[in-house]
């Protein structure tokens, strides 16, 4: 869920980094230390009388125990992409951890893992995709030319019934500048807000979401 780093200041071929993917972790007790899992899905491990399901991609947490399970869980959203040309880093994905157990009935429960947002392209990459993350975030950045493809991180969500779920937002993209297009973007809110761009022709074009240092 970490945000992508910002591109180097004053260096045209300096795209922003891509954010990290989020994750979902679900944990519940078993009857004894030698007990088996009461559900399927994700990467399954065992520790101290607990079963742990770790989801790094979209999947289904399928409870096979007839009476269901009472589980703790952690959600982490995808990190936002970093800006180019002296750009700011993207914000980290949102985070949520339960403080008490939540009931999951015997059924399949959808798991959506937020993807990391791709970083903004540098000046040498104005019209192609070879600077992009292979796993771009879920939402294109509003107001940014399609060739830049800088994105917020994707949201992460875990359902515990067909109509109820827990969800955290992805990180906001960091502010940046695309020289060939003369386009600015600014940091935006998210699970954590992206940092503001540190250069720009007017204060109105920089600074939302994170701090900024106008010059």
C-alpha positions in Angstrom: 0.0 0.0 0.0 2.9 2.4 -0.1 2.8 5.4 -2.4 5.1 5.8 -5.5 8.0 8.2 -5.2 8.1 11.5 -7.1 10.3 12.1 -10.1 13.6 13.9 -9.9 13.4 17.8 -10.0 14.5 19.3 -13.3 15.2 16.1 -15.1 12.8 15.7 -18.0 13.0 11.9 -18.3 11.8 11.4 -14.8 8.6 9.6 -14.4 6.9 9.1 -11.0 7.0 5.7 -9.3 4.0 3.3 -9.1 2.3 2.7 -5.8 2.3 -0.7 -4.1 -0.7 -3.1 -4.1 -2.9 -3.4 -1.1 -3.9 -6.5 0.8 -6.5 -8.2 2.9 -5.7 -10.4 5.9 -8.3 -12.5 7.7 -7.6 -14.4 10.9 -9.7 -16.7 13.1 -9.3 -19.3 15.8 -9.3 -23.1 15.3 -10.3 -25.6 17.9 -6.7 -26.8 18.7 -3.2 -26.2 17.5 -3.5 -29.1 15.0 -6.9 -27.8 13.7 -7.5 -27.3 10.0 -8.8 -24.2 8.1 -12.5 -23.5 8.2 -12.4 -21.5 4.9 -10.6 -21.3 1.6 -9.0 -18.5 -0.4 -5.8 -16.5 -0.4 -2.5 -17.8 1.1 -3.2 -19.8 4.2 -0.9 -20.0 7.1 -1.1 -21.1 10.8 0.1 -19.5 13.9 -0.6 -20.0 17.6 -4.0 -21.6 17.2 -5.0 -19.2 14.4 -5.6 -19.6 10.7 -4.5 -16.6 8.6 -5.7 -16.0 5.0 -3.6 -13.4 3.2 -5.1 -12.0 0.0 -2.7 -10.2 -2.4 -5.2 -10.2 -5.4 -8.9 -10.2 -5.9 -10.3 -13.5 -4.7 -13.1 -15.1 -2.6 -13.0 -15.9 1.1 -15.2 -19.0 1.2 -16.2 -20.1 4.7 -16.8 -23.9 4.7 -17.6 -24.3 8.4 -21.4 -24.8 8.6 -21.7 -22.5 11.6 -19.5 -19.8 10.0 -16.4 -18.2 11.7 -15.8 -15.1 13.8 -12.8 -13.4 12.4 -10.5 -10.3 12.7 -9.3 -8.7 9.5 -7.0 -6.0 8.2 -7.5 -4.0 5.0 -4.9 -1.9 3.1 -5.7 0.1 0.0 -3.4 0.5 -3.0 -0.8 3.3 -3.0 -1.1 6.3 -5.3 1.2 7.0 -8.2 4.0 9.6 -7.9 4.2 12.7 -10.1 6.9 13.4 -12.7 9.4 16.3 -13.1 10.1 17.3 -9.5 6.8 15.6 -8.6 5.6 14.6 -5.2 5.1 11.1 -3.9 1.7 9.4 -3.9 -0.2 8.8 -0.7 -0.3 5.4 1.0 -3.5 3.4 0.8 -6.0 3.6 3.6 -5.7 1.1 6.5 -8.3 -0.5 8.8 -8.0 -3.2 11.4 -10.9 -4.7 13.5 -10.8 -4.4 17.2 -13.3 -7.2 17.8 -14.3 -10.3 15.7 -16.8 -10.0 12.9 -19.1 -13.0 12.0 -18.7 -14.5 8.5 -21.5 -17.0 7.7 -20.8 -20.2 5.6 -20.7 -18.7 2.1 -18.4 -17.1 -0.4 -17.3 -13.5 0.5 -15.9 -11.3 -2.2 -12.4 -9.8 -1.7 -11.2 -6.9 -3.7 -7.5 -5.9 -3.4 -6.7 -2.3 -4.5 -4.0 -2.1 -7.1 -1.2 0.4 -7.0 -1.6 3.5 -9.1 0.8 4.0 -12.0 3.2 7.0 -11.9 3.1 10.0 -14.1 5.2 9.7 -17.3 8.3 11.8 -17.9 8.9 14.0 -20.9 10.4 11.1 -23.0 7.2 9.1 -22.6 4.4 11.4 -23.7 2.3 9.1 -26.0 3.0 5.5 -25.1 2.6 3.2 -22.2 6.1 1.9 -21.6 6.4 3.9 -18.4 3.3 2.5 -16.9 2.9 0.0 -14.1 1.8 -3.4 -15.3 -0.9 -3.2 -12.7 -2.4 0.3 -12.8 -4.9 1.5 -10.2 -8.6 1.3 -10.6 -9.3 5.0 -11.3 -7.7 7.2 -13.9 -6.7 10.5 -12.5 -9.3 13.1 -13.4 -8.1 16.0 -15.6 -4.9 14.3 -16.7 -4.2 13.7 -20.4 -4.7 10.0 -21.3 -1.0 9.7 -22.2 0.1 10.4 -18.7 -2.0 7.7 -17.0 -1.1 8.8 -13.5 -3.6 7.2 -11.1 -4.8 7.0 -7.5 -4.5 3.7 -5.8 -7.4 1.3 -6.0 -9.8 0.7 -3.0 -9.7 -2.5 -1.0 -12.9 -4.2 0.2 -14.1 -7.3 2.0 -17.7 -8.4 2.0 -19.2 -10.3 5.0 -22.7 -10.6 3.4 -24.1 -9.8 0.0 -25.0 -6.3 1.2 -22.4 -5.4 3.9 -18.7 -4.8 3.6 -15.7 -3.0 5.0 -13.7 -0.7 2.6 -10.7 1.5 2.6 -9.7 4.0 -0.2 -6.5 3.9 -2.2 -3.9 6.6 -1.8 -4.1 9.9 -3.7 -1.8 10.6 -6.6 1.1 13.0 -6.0 1.4 16.3 -7.8 3.5 16.4 -10.9 4.3 18.2 -14.2 4.4 16.7 -17.7 6.7 19.0 -19.7 5.8 17.9 -23.3 2.1 18.5 -22.6 2.7 21.5 -20.3 0.2 19.9 -17.9 0.2 20.2 -14.1 -1.5 17.9 -11.7 -1.9 18.4 -8.0 -2.0 16.1 -5.0 -5.4 14.6 -4.3 -7.1 13.2 -1.2 -7.3 9.4 -0.7 -6.5 6.8 2.0 -3.6 9.2 2.5 -3.4 12.4 0.4 -0.7 12.7 -2.3 1.9 15.4 -1.8 1.7 18.7 -3.6 3.8 19.7 -6.6 6.7 22.1 -5.7 6.8 24.2 -8.9 4.1 25.9 -10.9 3.0 29.1 -12.5 0.3 29.9 -9.9 -0.5 28.7 -6.4 -3.9 27.5 -7.6 -2.3 24.7 -9.6 -0.5 23.1 -6.7 -0.8 21.8 -3.2 -4.2 20.0 -2.7 -4.1 16.8 -0.7 -0.6 17.2 0.7 1.7 20.1 1.6 3.3 22.2 -1.1 6.2 24.6 -1.5 5.3 27.0 -4.3 8.3 28.6 -6.1 
